[in-house]
Amino acid sequence: MDLEKLLRDRYKEELKRLNLSGAEAARRLNEKNGDRMKSMLGGRIRIPADVLANSVLLLDMDGSYVLTGQRSISVDIVRKLMTRANDLDEMLPDENITAEMKVDIVCSVLKTSQHLGPEVDQQAFIAALHAVTGE
């Protein structure tokens, strides 16, 4: 598969993840008309650098994923995961749950996180595990 098609496909995946149509993305990116976005998504032109940069800034697109295929993880995501793990830990009495069960819970929390996609990021796992176990 050629690189241009791969980048375009990932860009489209990100639009889908963000629940945005090409037209809505173009509007939010302040494109003068939708022709450039249509041409880009249709494969008639390459993804312009300014569109990708603005997509990351204005649409909260994962630029790392578009360029490399690897999901990035932000500080905000780690904080959210830690908060979720802490909330979960408070709901479960310590005397009824083993350390192994906590690890299983953390794995479940991470796997169901929409922000991480199919890959579980090691940093997020460590942060959430620390939040739950306190170790």
C-alpha positions as CSV (number, residue, x, y, z in Angstrom):
1,M,0.0,0.0,0.0
2,D,1.4,3.4,-0.9
3,L,2.1,5.9,1.9
4,E,-0.4,8.6,0.6
5,K,-3.3,6.1,0.6
6,L,-2.3,4.9,4.1
7,L,-2.2,8.4,5.5
8,R,-5.5,9.3,3.8
9,D,-7.1,6.1,5.2
10,R,-5.9,6.9,8.7
11,Y,-7.1,10.5,8.4
12,K,-10.6,9.2,7.4
13,E,-10.5,6.8,10.4
14,E,-9.8,9.7,12.7
15,L,-12.7,11.7,11.2
16,K,-14.9,8.6,11.8
17,R,-13.6,8.3,15.4
18,L,-14.4,12.0,15.9
19,N,-17.8,11.5,14.3
20,L,-17.1,14.2,11.7
21,S,-18.0,14.2,8.0
22,G,-15.5,15.7,5.6
23,A,-17.8,18.7,5.1
24,E,-18.0,19.3,8.9
25,A,-14.3,18.9,9.3
26,A,-13.7,21.5,6.5
27,R,-16.1,23.9,8.2
28,R,-14.3,23.5,11.5
29,L,-11.0,24.0,9.8
30,N,-12.2,27.2,8.3
31,E,-11.7,26.0,4.8
32,K,-13.1,28.5,2.3
33,N,-14.9,25.7,0.5
34,G,-15.1,22.0,0.8
35,D,-13.3,21.3,-2.5
36,R,-9.8,20.9,-1.0
37,M,-11.2,18.5,1.7
38,K,-13.1,16.5,-1.0
39,S,-10.0,16.3,-3.2
40,M,-7.9,15.2,-0.3
41,L,-10.3,12.5,1.0
42,G,-10.9,11.4,-2.6
43,G,-7.2,10.9,-3.2
44,R,-6.8,13.6,-5.9
45,I,-4.4,15.6,-3.8
46,R,-2.1,14.8,-0.9
47,I,-3.0,15.8,2.7
48,P,-1.7,19.3,3.0
49,A,0.5,19.9,6.0
50,D,-1.6,22.8,7.2
51,V,-4.8,20.7,7.1
52,L,-3.1,18.0,9.2
53,A,-1.7,20.5,11.6
54,N,-5.0,22.3,11.9
55,S,-6.9,18.9,12.3
56,V,-4.7,18.1,15.3
57,L,-5.2,21.6,16.8
58,L,-8.8,22.3,16.0
59,L,-10.4,18.9,15.7
60,D,-8.4,17.1,18.4
61,M,-7.3,14.5,15.8
62,D,-4.5,12.1,16.8
63,G,-1.8,13.3,14.4
64,S,0.6,10.6,15.6
65,Y,-1.8,7.9,14.5
66,V,-2.3,9.5,11.1
67,L,1.4,9.7,10.5
68,T,2.7,6.6,12.1
69,G,-0.2,4.3,12.9
70,Q,0.6,4.4,16.6
71,R,-1.9,6.1,19.0
72,S,-0.5,8.9,21.1
73,I,-1.4,9.3,24.7
74,S,-1.8,12.7,26.2
75,V,-1.5,13.8,29.8
76,D,-5.2,14.4,29.9
77,I,-5.9,10.8,28.9
78,V,-3.6,9.5,31.6
79,R,-5.3,11.8,34.2
80,K,-8.8,10.6,33.1
81,L,-7.6,7.0,33.4
82,M,-6.1,7.6,36.8
83,T,-9.4,9.3,37.9
84,R,-11.4,6.3,36.6
85,A,-9.1,3.9,38.3
86,N,-9.3,5.8,41.6
87,D,-13.1,6.0,41.5
88,L,-13.2,2.3,40.8
89,D,-10.9,1.6,43.7
90,E,-13.1,3.7,46.1
91,M,-16.2,1.7,45.1
92,L,-14.6,-1.6,45.9
93,P,-13.8,-2.5,49.6
94,D,-10.1,-3.4,49.9
95,E,-10.9,-6.5,52.0
96,N,-12.9,-8.0,49.2
97,I,-10.5,-7.5,46.3
98,T,-7.1,-9.0,45.7
99,A,-4.2,-7.3,43.9
100,E,-4.7,-9.7,40.9
101,M,-8.4,-8.6,40.7
102,K,-7.3,-5.0,40.7
103,V,-4.9,-5.6,37.8
104,D,-7.8,-7.3,35.9
105,I,-10.0,-4.2,36.6
106,V,-7.3,-1.8,35.4
107,C,-6.9,-3.9,32.2
108,S,-10.6,-3.7,31.6
109,V,-10.7,0.0,32.2
110,L,-7.9,0.6,29.8
111,K,-9.3,-1.8,27.1
112,T,-12.6,0.0,27.1
113,S,-11.2,3.5,26.9
114,Q,-12.3,5.0,23.6
115,H,-9.2,7.2,23.5
116,L,-6.7,4.5,23.2
117,G,-8.1,2.4,20.4
118,P,-7.2,-1.2,20.2
119,E,-3.7,-0.7,21.6
120,V,-3.1,-0.4,25.4
121,D,-0.4,2.1,26.0
122,Q,2.2,1.0,28.5
123,Q,2.4,4.5,30.2
124,A,-1.4,4.6,30.7
125,F,-1.4,1.1,32.1
126,I,1.4,1.9,34.6
127,A,-0.4,5.2,35.7
128,A,-3.7,3.5,36.1
129,L,-2.2,0.5,37.9
130,H,-0.4,2.9,40.3
131,A,-3.7,4.8,40.9
132,V,-5.5,1.6,41.8
133,T,-2.9,-0.3,43.8
134,G,-1.1,2.7,45.3
135,E,2.2,0.9,44.6
